[in-house]
Structure formats: C-alpha cells, structure tokens
C-alpha cells in the first residue's frame, strides 16, 4: 500500500519541482554578449535598408485562401475595440 502512495506523491511533487521562474539574475550569466551585439547590428542594418528602399510594401488587404473544409473564402478577423480605462475597472 505504501508503494502505491509513494507513486502518487511523487507524481504530484515532480511538476512543482520542474516549474522554474527565471529572473534577470539567474539568466544574466548565460547571455553571450557577442551574439547579442551581432544581432543588434544585423537588425539595425536590415531596418536601415528597409527604410532606404524606394519601393513600398503593398498595404492593401490580401485575399485570404479558401478554407479547405468548407470551400468558403477566408475572413480577416474583426478588430475588437480596446479597453482604455488605465487599469480602473
């Protein structure tokens, strides 16, 4: 009987032990700053090149493909109005 209960207790404790919350203090030592610097430089170059490109991206809504199960054309989601109360309910 005790062996069966040990298994139940073990299954209940394992998910709690496996759950981790990370803060900037326990992940700071794992950051490779050379990689971060290269990524920042690459992002800046791509943003600059995109801003200097003479052609613009088409801003018209594209026609969504047909839904395979129904054969109906896809629909864009309707935007919901934002709740702007500043955290006041």
KOLGU-962632 format. One record per residue (C-alpha): x, y, z; residue number from 1; residue in one letter. Coordinates in steps of 0.1 Angstrom, whole numbers, plus 5000, padded with zeros to 4 digits. Layout:
[[X,Y,Z],NUM,A],
...
END
This chain:
[[5000,5000,5000],1,X],
[[5028,5024,5008],2,X],
[[5044,5019,4974],3,X],
[[5012,5030,4956],4,X],
[[5010,5061,4977],5,X],
[[5047,5069,4971],6,X],
[[5040,5069,4933],7,X],
[[5010,5093,4938],8,X],
[[5031,5117,4959],9,X],
[[5060,5115,4935],10,X],
[[5038,5124,4905],11,X],
[[5023,5154,4925],12,X],
[[5057,5168,4935],13,X],
[[5076,5164,4902],14,X],
[[5056,5191,4883],15,X],
[[5062,5215,4911],16,X],
[[5100,5209,4911],17,X],
[[5101,5211,4873],18,X],
[[5085,5245,4873],19,X],
[[5110,5274,4871],20,X],
[[5106,5311,4873],21,X],
[[5136,5330,4858],22,X],
[[5146,5365,4867],23,X],
[[5174,5386,4852],24,X],
[[5197,5375,4880],25,X],
[[5197,5338,4871],26,X],
[[5200,5341,4834],27,X],
[[5224,5370,4831],28,X],
[[5254,5347,4832],29,X],
[[5241,5327,4803],30,X],
[[5239,5357,4778],31,X],
[[5265,5357,4751],32,X],
[[5271,5394,4746],33,X],
[[5290,5389,4713],34,X],
[[5259,5372,4698],35,X],
[[5237,5400,4712],36,X],
[[5259,5426,4696],37,X],
[[5259,5408,4662],38,X],
[[5221,5405,4664],39,X],
[[5217,5442,4672],40,X],
[[5240,5452,4643],41,X],
[[5221,5429,4619],42,X],
[[5187,5443,4630],43,X],
[[5199,5479,4626],44,X],
[[5213,5471,4591],45,X],
[[5180,5455,4580],46,X],
[[5160,5484,4594],47,X],
[[5181,5509,4576],48,X],
[[5180,5490,4543],49,X],
[[5142,5487,4546],50,X],
[[5139,5525,4553],51,X],
[[5160,5533,4523],52,X],
[[5142,5510,4498],53,X],
[[5125,5531,4471],54,X],
[[5096,5506,4466],55,X],
[[5069,5503,4493],56,X],
[[5052,5472,4506],57,X],
[[5016,5469,4493],58,X],
[[4993,5479,4521],59,X],
[[4961,5466,4506],60,X],
[[4945,5436,4523],61,X],
[[4953,5404,4505],62,X],
[[4926,5379,4496],63,X],
[[4928,5350,4520],64,X],
[[4928,5315,4505],65,X],
[[4898,5292,4506],66,X],
[[4892,5272,4538],67,X],
[[4897,5235,4527],68,X],
[[4869,5221,4548],69,X],
[[4842,5245,4538],70,X],
[[4853,5259,4505],71,X],
[[4845,5294,4517],72,X],
[[4869,5322,4513],73,X],
[[4889,5331,4545],74,X],
[[4879,5361,4565],75,X],
[[4901,5386,4582],76,X],
[[4894,5388,4620],77,X],
[[4874,5418,4631],78,X],
[[4893,5441,4654],79,X],
[[4880,5445,4689],80,X],
[[4878,5479,4704],81,X],
[[4904,5484,4731],82,X],
[[4896,5489,4767],83,X],
[[4913,5521,4778],84,X],
[[4905,5527,4814],85,X],
[[4940,5529,4827],86,X],
[[4937,5499,4849],87,X],
[[4904,5511,4865],88,X],
[[4875,5487,4863],89,X],
END
